[in-house]
Amino acid sequence: MAGIELEKYDEINCTILGLHLLLTTLPDEMYTFELVSIGSGVSVLYVKGPEDYERVSGSSIGGGTYWGLCRLLTHCESYDEALDLCVSGSNQSVDMSVGDIYGGAYDKFNLPASTVASSFGKMISVSRATVSDADLARSLLVMVTQNIGQVAFLNATLYKTKNIFFVGY
């Protein structure tokens, strides 16, 4: 680039240092925390300080999964188009809910009727032609984000952290 020299830095280290800068401006002590970095996949880091962190978990189900499956299932030509498409979609025509299985909430386990019981579960018996690209994109986004949220929650419980930060795209 004309007159511009770029320097390469480690993505995770830059994220940790950036969060440290943010956290030092807050009145309350935030350490320890969990950092969930979402990219093609997902990395979960347990952070004790600005230079004291470790990768404790992760998942191959991340942004790359969302985009790859969206390309297979819909007519989307870009990642942004896929995200825009899911805004107008509804996962209710694609996902099987607790209500679909039990006819309502499952009170014994405190599960509302709207809880997703099986991502893409209705596609077992529904024709692809009856489901919109927007509904498929939305269902896929719900599936990926629920997985990321579950991985984050379980690790926060395991490492006894109350603060979780999600970064990435």
Secondary structure, 3 states (H helix, E strand, C coil): CCCCCCCCCCHHHHHHHHHHHHHHCCCCCCCCEEEEEECCCEEEEEEEECCEEEEEEEECCCHHHHHHHHHHHCCCCCHHHHHHHHHCCCHHHCCEEHHHHHCCCEHHHCECCCCEEECCHHHHCCCHHHCCHHHHHHHHHHHHHHHHHHHHHHHHHHCCCCEEEEEEC
